[in-house]
Amino acid sequence: MAVITCIDDLKTLYRRRVPRMFYDYAESGSYTESTFRENCSDFARIRPRQRVAVDMSGRSTASAMIGQNVTMPVALAPVGMTGMQSADGEIKAAQAAHKFGVPFTLSTMSICSIEDVAAATQAPFWFQLYVMRDQDFLEAIIERARRANCSALVLTLDLQILGQRHKDLKNGLSAPPKMTLPVMLDLATRWRWGLEMLRTKRRFFGNIVGHAKGVGDPSSLIEWTAQQFDPQLDWDKIARIRDLWGGKLILKGINDAEDARIAADFGADAIIVSNHGGRQLDGAVSSIRMLPEIVAAVGDRVEVHLDSGIRSGQDVLKALSLGATGTYIGRAFIYGLGAMGEAGVTKALDIIRKELDITMALCGERDVRNLGRHNLLLPPDFLTPWC
Ligand SMILES: Cc1cc2nc3c(=O)[nH]c(=O)nc-3n(C[C@H](O)[C@H](O)[C@H](O)COP(=O)(O)O)c2cc1C
């Protein structure tokens, strides 16, 4: 592709270059995928409000997330198996984020380990924690994140049990892929991916393999999740994790005002309004639709961030205008990574920053921190809470 102008162009390239199994892993939601689709279509229903004859010079997208300065309030979300989308993918994404001046969040289910990413990057990153039944593993991984100088713990609350994604079961998703005939035929057309993957030793779940005991098949995310994720996670356990960690804490996966109130009372540094990109509770309301109600409930007590469905700078502007102070992209950066490695992640961030900047200007705003409800036009039913 000669000229890449938008996130969708990166997705087209990504689809061509990455094995089908990993494309499907990212580009899917649970069950009927209705929430996965609505996360994006609800963004499209919101309109930016056009203003004219306002001085547009000297614009800034700079802001802060949990006290950390960012060149724009868009962090990279934790994405499991990022190192299967491109060899050493977590390191490439972390380096791109650092150079761009936005936070990178490493998933528990990453291919590159916490130590790998810490050794290859110059700036502290955030670590996302899935809570496991194995207490020794849990304590050890929190300690590893602390030793790696991670500057925030992002505790994911919406995946105590895995929402089923049909494609992953049909494809036999694993890391590394098992060499069945369909996989080999698919890989034959993705030789660049295969060559890079052969050159790295990082092809397994780096935070798990060699660290967790009694894991049946460490290559299978689905099997491992079913065995190891703690279905008994509750607010008491969250409090114990907060005490063990002792640093900045972000609670991810809140999509309900009641849960947001509990999280605010609990004293987190931020919450992420998220439905896991439509990968968990199929039919859940899109996070952009839930955002205004949650901001009204807790926005004066805790930083409210948002993910799920962001594919452009326009989407970022909409989330910020509805009261989020930070946003995250998942798939949007994965498309870039699979398409062009580190340069593709930088490209994705660059596209989003330019779109945000120009949309802001056309809305008559110069500073991203001044965006508000006055910058949007909403359809009549948008602010009516579901009940
Ligand atoms: C392929 C994939 C893997 C993911 N893995 C994780 C994970 O390991 N931990 C986590 O907290 N969230 C995970 N998520 C959810 C993202 O952090 C984020 O909530 C979601 O991608 C946001 O939606 P978006 O992709 O539409 O931007 C994953 C999402 C995708 C697409």
The ligand as an ORCA input file, in Angstrom:
! r2SCAN-3c Opt
* xyz 0 1
  C      -6.335     -9.467     21.045
  C      -6.702     -8.836     22.349
  C      -6.118     -9.308     23.520
  C      -6.408     -8.689     24.736
  N      -5.761     -9.102     25.869
  C      -5.983     -8.455     27.040
  C      -5.231     -8.788     28.196
  O      -4.354     -9.638     28.153
  N      -5.514     -8.117     29.332
  C      -6.488     -7.135     29.404
  O      -6.725     -6.575     30.473
  N      -7.176     -6.798     28.305
  C      -6.943     -7.410     27.132
  N      -7.619     -7.031     26.009
  C      -8.565     -5.907     26.091
  C      -7.831     -4.581     25.814
  O      -6.984     -4.248     26.878
  C      -8.817     -3.436     25.615
  O      -9.717     -3.416     26.692
  C      -9.581     -3.553     24.310
  O      -8.757     -4.004     23.259
  C     -10.161     -2.187     23.934
  O     -10.917     -2.266     22.784
  P     -10.391     -1.891     21.307
  O      -9.578     -3.061     20.866
  O     -11.644     -1.737     20.549
  O      -9.561     -0.644     21.423
  C      -7.336     -7.625     24.775
  C      -7.914     -7.162     23.598
  C      -7.593     -7.744     22.388
  C      -8.206     -7.212     21.135
*
